Every structure is written in structure tokens, then in C-alpha cells.
Amino acid sequence: MSHDDATRESEGLRTLYAHRFDREAKQRADLWRTLCSSYFQRWVPRDAVVLDVAAGHCEFINNIGAERRIAVDLNPAVRDHAAVGVEAHVCRSTDLHMVGDATIDRVFISNFFEHITRDDILATLEEVRRVLRPDGKLLVLQPNIRYCARDYWMFFDHITPVDDRALAEAFASTGFRVELNHPRFLPYTTKSRLPSGDALVRLYLRSPWAWRLLGAQAFMVAVPA
């Protein structure tokens, strides 16, 4: 891909996601603050080096506590959304050239694989495997088409159907093993039936029975095999 083509693709992403997310930015920010403090932080040591792949509006990386935080995304708006102290880079997930081998403790990927091809999913996982330390962990939050098939294609840029079983196979083929798999965790979108307000979100996160009723996104933790 030429430099001009890459620039046009990046700017196209900026326009698309500004239209999709800016109107609900505060709601999403509040939600992610609670998700990180009440759930995801347990997977991230405070002295860790954390990489957020396809970080988007940086809701995760801005709210997680870590020694060093790195956000990467093809959308140049990632630089605008990154909080003070977060290193932001514009690049493809298949080419994390600014990250050295075995230098990352935790990698987080959320709502991304449905946007890219199967080949790019595998190439991304291979890059993640390269940058993770031997005792590192990959954390993935992913719409699970098993439980949201009716609405999975409501977004124009969804191109690849993914469920937790297929993702487990992709992990295995790129040198990972699954340590944890919650096939049903969060509802499909922030417009779904996830309770609003800090207290209700915390209650939901403490109620696995509610995940089985409302969850349509999988949460998976994978480690180098």
C-alpha cells in the first residue's frame, strides 16, 4: 500500500469513528472507567508494560493503571484521545515496529477482529506473540457472533464473523493457549442492555448469572504456549 493510500485509509477511519462514537463519548468514558477499575485491572499489574492494540478512543488504556502504557491504532485520532502519559502511535496491528521483542507484559485488544480479514487476525496475533514476554498475557474482548448474530452486521465495517471457538483456534495456530474463556461477558454494544451508572455496572460485573443472560461479547485471556 502506498503512503497516499495509507493516509486516505487512516483519514477514512477518523471520519467513520468520529461519526459513530463522538455522540456517546462521555457515556463510553464513564463505562470504561468502571470496567477497568472493577474488572480489567485485576489482570494488569501496576508495574506492567501494557500495549492496547487498535486502541480507538483509548478508553481502556487511559483508565488502566500500569507503569508504561502504549496505544496503537491506524486511526490518527488515537493521538488526540490518548491521555497524558500514554504513548500513542499510528500503525497497523500487523506491524508493531515500534515495540521490541518480548518487551510487553499485557496486550489488550477490544472489538477489533471483526473489522479485519482472517489473514490479518493471524498476522496480528503473530505480532502480539512476538512482543509479549514469556510470562505475558493477551486480553481480548470480542463480539461473539454466536450470541449477537442478528445485530453483528449492523456496523458497515464488520467483515469477519468471529466467535470464541474460532478465536481459540486462531490462538493455538499462533503460539498461544487459552487460559480463560468467558463466551458471554458484556452486552454487544454500549446501546445494549448493560446497566448504566457506576453502581449498576459494578453489580453486573459481580453477577456472572447476568452475563449468561445479557452477554454477547466474549472475554478471553491467552498466554504464550
C-alpha positions, -999 to 999 in steps of 0.1 A, spaced: 0 0 0 14 34 -10 18 62 16 -11 82 0 -34 51 2 -25 46 38 -31 82 46 -66 81 29 -74 49 48 -64 65 81 -84 96 75 -114 75 65 -113 57 98 -111 91 116 -143 102 99 -162 69 104 -154 65 141 -160 102 149 -195 98 135 -201 66 154 -187 73 188 -184 111 195 -221 114 204 -217 89 232 -182 97 242 -190 106 279 -211 75 284 -184 53 270 -157 71 290 -177 66 323 -184 29 314 -147 21 307 -135 38 338 -157 14 358 -148 -16 337 -111 -10 342 -112 -3 379 -137 -31 388 -127 -58 364 -98 -55 339 -73 -41 365 -72 -75 381 -54 -88 350 -29 -59 348 -2 -55 375 5 -19 384 42 -22 373 33 -38 339 41 -25 304 7 -25 286 0 -23 249 -35 -15 236 -38 -27 200 -65 -9 179 -69 14 209 -95 37 192 -106 64 216 -82 49 243 -110 42 268 -91 11 281 -55 24 281 -64 58 296 -81 41 325 -59 12 333 -31 15 359 3 5 347 40 16 347 40 22 310 11 25 286 12 23 248 -17 28 224 -16 19 187 -42 24 160 -44 30 123 -67 60 130 -46 91 136 -72 103 161 -56 79 186 -31 107 193 -59 131 202 -76 107 226 -46 94 244 -43 107 280 -12 123 294 14 96 300 1 73 272 24 68 243 3 69 211 14 55 177 -3 53 143 4 20 127 -11 -13 116 -17 -41 141 2 -64 118 34 -42 121 41 -31 156 76 -19 146 80 5 175 77 -24 200 107 -46 207 106 -84 210 94 -97 244 90 -63 260 53 -62 268 36 -77 299 0 -73 288 -17 -68 254 -53 -57 253 -75 -60 221 -111 -49 221 -138 -51 194 -112 -53 166 -110 -87 149 -144 -83 133 -130 -54 113 -101 -72 97 -96 -103 75 -87 -137 88 -52 -133 75 -48 -100 93 -61 -116 125 -34 -142 124 -7 -117 114 -18 -95 144 -17 -124 168 18 -133 155 30 -97 162 14 -99 196 32 -132 203 65 -115 192 62 -85 216 48 -104 247 72 -115 274 72 -153 280 50 -147 311 28 -121 294 -9 -123 288 -32 -113 259 -66 -100 269 -93 -100 242 -128 -85 244 -146 -96 213 -182 -96 200 -192 -133 199 -213 -139 168 -228 -170 185 -248 -146 207 -252 -114 186 -257 -128 150 -288 -107 144 -270 -75 150 -234 -84 142 -236 -68 107 -253 -36 119 -219 -18 115 -207 -12 80 -171 -21 87 -177 -56 102 -163 -80 76 -153 -112 95 -175 -133 117 -157 -144 149 -168 -165 179 -148 -177 209 -143 -212 195 -128 -199 162 -106 -174 182 -93 -202 203 -82 -220 171 -65 -188 159 -47 -185 193 -35 -221 190 -22 -216 155 -1 -186 165 15 -200 196 -10 -192 224 -31 -213 247 -64 -202 263 -61 -195 300 -96 -181 304 -127 -180 283 -160 -163 292 -180 -168 260 -207 -144 273 -194 -114 292 -205 -79 282 -235 -70 261 -229 -64 224 -227 -25 224 -230 4 248 -265 8 235 -274 -27 246 -289 -36 280 -258 -30 301 -270 -12 332 -259 25 333 -243 42 362 -212 32 382 -230 12 409 -251 -9 385 -222 -16 362 -202 -28 392 -231 -50 403 -233 -65 367 -196 -73 368 -201 -92 401 -230 -112 387 -220 -140 362 -256 -151 360 -264 -118 344 -236 -123 319 -253 -156 308 -285 -136 301 -271 -104 286 -236 -111 275 -228 -112 237 -191 -104 239 -165 -129 249 -136 -121 272 -106 -144 267 -72 -145 282 -44 -162 262 -8 -169 272 22 -180 252 22 -217 248 
